[in-house]
Amino acid sequence: MIKEAGFDGNLRVFEDGVSALDYVRNADLSAPTVIFLDINMPGMDGFEFAGQAAPLITSHGATTIILTLTSSRSPQDLERARQLAVIRDFLTKPLEVDQVRKILADPPMLRDLAS
């Protein structure tokens, strides 16, 4: 979906939050980076990942953003996402090509979380 939307950069997929966090700890995050984060992951949920990744991400300024991508429409999950400043938007599945194109063209750096 992301490649189909025209993204031609590096794309990495992690099956769990621990692996993703290890990557963030060791990656050069100076280039613009978007993390699509599922809040329901094995081992470490997305909120725990976001909380632990926040200091690493914020130390690189505004070059890295986290967007949740979840099937959850729970008001409690939306509220938890709002409480984590590092999460810039709360997207629900399925992700559409047009959504990805919009994100690539205009990253939601300061967008308020919407339901």
C-alpha positions as MATLAB code, in Angstrom:
seq = 'MIKEAGFDGNLRVFEDGVSALDYVRNADLSAPTVIFLDINMPGMDGFEFAGQAAPLITSHGATTIILTLTSSRSPQDLERARQLAVIRDFLTKPLEVDQVRKILADPPMLRDLAS';
ca = [
       0.000    0.000    0.000;
       2.757    2.445    0.931;
       4.840    1.632   -2.156;
       1.703    1.793   -4.307;
       1.124    5.332   -3.020;
       4.461    6.361   -4.501;
       6.829    5.976   -1.559;
      10.287    5.123   -2.874;
      12.307    5.253    0.333;
      13.283    2.506    2.758;
      10.403    0.494    4.156;
      10.875   -1.733    7.191;
       8.287   -4.003    8.767;
       8.493   -5.293   12.327;
       6.236   -7.998   13.714;
       6.504   -6.866   17.331;
       7.195   -3.779   19.397;
      10.456   -5.078   20.886;
      12.054   -5.467   17.442;
      10.777   -2.052   16.364;
      12.117   -0.427   19.528;
      15.529   -2.062   19.000;
      15.563   -0.574   15.504;
      14.636    2.916   16.772;
      17.360    2.730   19.423;
      20.019    2.041   16.789;
      18.718    3.843   13.707;
      19.813    7.148   12.270;
      16.555    9.060   12.605;
      17.881   12.288   11.116;
      15.994   11.643    7.862;
      12.200   12.118    7.878;
      10.665    8.922    9.237;
       7.040    7.837    9.615;
       6.191    4.954   11.919;
       2.816    3.303   11.344;
       2.111    1.736   14.707;
      -0.423   -0.967   15.460;
      -1.525   -0.658   19.057;
      -2.181   -4.415   19.314;
       1.195   -6.125   18.942;
       2.597   -9.217   20.624;
       4.987   -8.761   23.537;
       4.780   -4.975   23.736;
       1.668   -3.085   22.731;
       1.827    0.061   20.618;
       1.267    2.400   23.547;
       4.171    0.881   25.460;
       6.328    1.154   22.326;
       5.363    4.817   21.869;
       6.140    5.612   25.504;
       9.581    3.992   25.349;
      10.373    5.357   21.877;
       9.287    8.922   22.700;
      12.592   10.114   24.223;
      14.536    8.594   21.328;
      12.256   10.150   18.735;
      11.918   13.587   20.304;
      15.691   13.894   20.593;
      15.756   14.010   16.778;
      13.335   16.926   16.525;
      10.388   16.764   14.158;
      11.934   14.332   11.677;
      10.173   11.236   13.059;
       6.455   10.885   13.629;
       4.259    8.046   14.852;
       0.839    7.402   13.372;
      -1.256    4.686   14.936;
      -2.796    2.340   12.409;
      -5.327    0.139   14.129;
      -8.648   -1.603   13.762;
      -9.661   -0.211   17.152;
     -12.360    2.426   17.277;
     -12.326    2.421   21.061;
     -12.674    5.847   22.697;
     -10.267    4.630   25.398;
      -7.585    3.843   22.801;
      -8.077    7.238   21.172;
      -7.723    8.918   24.568;
      -4.542    6.954   25.347;
      -3.123    8.039   21.978;
      -3.985   11.677   22.751;
      -2.052   11.427   26.003;
       1.146   10.458   24.159;
       2.444   13.577   22.428;
       4.707   11.494   20.200;
       1.633   10.002   18.459;
       0.613   12.495   15.776;
      -2.527   10.869   14.398;
      -4.895    7.961   15.067;
      -5.734    6.153   11.828;
      -8.098    3.220   11.543;
      -7.713    0.299    9.177;
      -7.982   -0.242    6.319;
      -5.377    2.245    5.201;
      -6.133    3.581    1.739;
      -3.673    4.632   -0.963;
      -5.088    8.179   -0.948;
      -4.461    8.458    2.809;
      -0.825    7.444    2.334;
      -0.406    9.932   -0.516;
      -1.770   12.702    1.698;
       0.585   11.740    4.528;
       3.557   11.696    2.149;
       2.595   15.094    0.730;
       1.651   16.740    4.036;
       2.826   14.851    7.119;
       0.510   15.350   10.094;
       3.214   16.975   12.198;
       0.825   19.095   14.225;
      -2.548   17.588   13.376;
      -4.927   17.074   16.269;
      -6.022   13.515   16.856;
      -9.467   12.896   15.448;
     -11.822    9.999   15.854;
];
